Amino acid sequence: MTPSTSQHTSAEPEHASAPPAGEEAPEHYIGNSAFEKADSMFNIVMLGLTGTGKSASANTILAAGNSRKHFKSKSSSMPVTTRCEAIIVKKLCGTRVRVVDTPDFLNDQLKDSQAQVEECKRYCQPGRCVVLLVLQLGRFTDGERGILEKLEKKLDWKIRKRTIVLLTHKEDLEGSLAEYINANDGLKSIVDMCGNRIHLFNNSSNDTKQVTELIEKIPNNESIFPKFPKENQCCVC
């Protein structure tokens, strides 16, 4: 298997202003504007290092929900995302969800790092979120050893209880997923700590089934997605 050399990051978009009092909040949030209107919306929070495909994976989820908005994603060797950004999907298996893209919190070059961590904490509400720890298939680096514990320390919460390991570049997998995991002790340790919740994405595919299968792995998904398809049909409903 030849690891992909492309790195997907998101570029910071223009600032989205807060809604006037009494009006419905916009679908696209940047920074603290997401919290100027309280809600109990379910959050899908993307975490991981630069270049693993966080933004591309977030866009795959948005596309499954027929969202007209998306995160900017491009090949880059340098981190581009510098702030938390959120987009609301109006219908993902009958549920409004907020997809949250985040910067690389473990990158020493990130400015205002603590402010961004504090913002991310607001989305990480127990029972109201799932964390997708995004790793790139075939590119498990030294920086990703212990990444789960490092992020838990940053966020001051054992996110492993609500985390699914999301491997990107599914198209590069040779052999079975179990074989791949067992061949990498560092990855296997992370997967074990996350209750063996792991999923594969091919972000160049338009097949929404991979998103439906991801939702199936979210803890207590039945109470969050009441219209979850029982036979893995398209999750736009």
Residue, then its C-alpha position, 0 to 999 in steps of 0.5 A: m500500500t502506498p500512502s497518499t501524499s496529499q494533505h487536506t486542510s480547510a482554509e479560513p472563510e470570511h467571518a459570518s456575522a451573528p443573527p439579529a435578535g429574534e431571527e433564526a441563526p445562520e447555517h454557517y458559523i465561525g468563532n463564537s458566533a455559534f454560541e450567541k443563540a443557545d441550542s441543544m443541537f447534536n454536534i459532530v466534531m472533527l479532531g486530528l492533525t494537519g493533513t489527515g483529511k478533517s475538512a474533506s471528511a466533514n464535507t463528505i458528511l455535509a454532502a450526505g445531508n444535502s448541505r449547500k455549504h461546505f468547508k474549504s479543502k485543499s492539498s497543503s503541507m502547512p496548516v491553514t485552518t486556524r479557527c473552529e468553524a461550524i456548518i449546520v446540516k438541516k436533514l441528516c437522517g431526520t436530525r439537524v446536526r452541526v458539523v464542526d471543523t477544528p484546527d490542529f490543536l497540537n500544532d505549536q504554530l497555532k495562534d490563540s491556541q487556548a482560545q480555540v480549545e475553549e471554543c471547541k469545548r463548547y461543542c463537546q457536550p456529553g450526550r450531545c456530540v460525537v468526536l471523529l478522530v481523523l487519521q490518514l490510512g497509511r500515514f500514522t506518524d510519531g505525532e499521532r502516538g498518544i494523540l487521544e490522551k493529548l487531546e483529552k488533556k487539552l479538552d479536559w474531558k475523556i473524549r474516548k467515550r464519544t469518539i469514533v476513529l475515522l480513517t481517510h483514504k479508504e481506497d488505499l486499503e489493501g487487505s482487511l481493516a482488521e489486518y491493517i489495525n493489528a499491524n500497527d500497535g499505535l493505531k490499535s491502542i487508539v482504537d481499543m481505547c475508543g471501544n473499537r469504534i472505527h470507520l473508513f471514508n473515501n472522500s472522493s466517493n459520492d456514496t452516502k452509504q459510508v455516512t449512514e454506516l458512520i451514523e450507525k456507530i455513533p453511541n445511542n444513535e437511535s435517540i439522536f437520529p429517529k429516522f435512521p435508515k434500518e437497511n443502510q439506504c441513503c441517509v438523506c431523509 
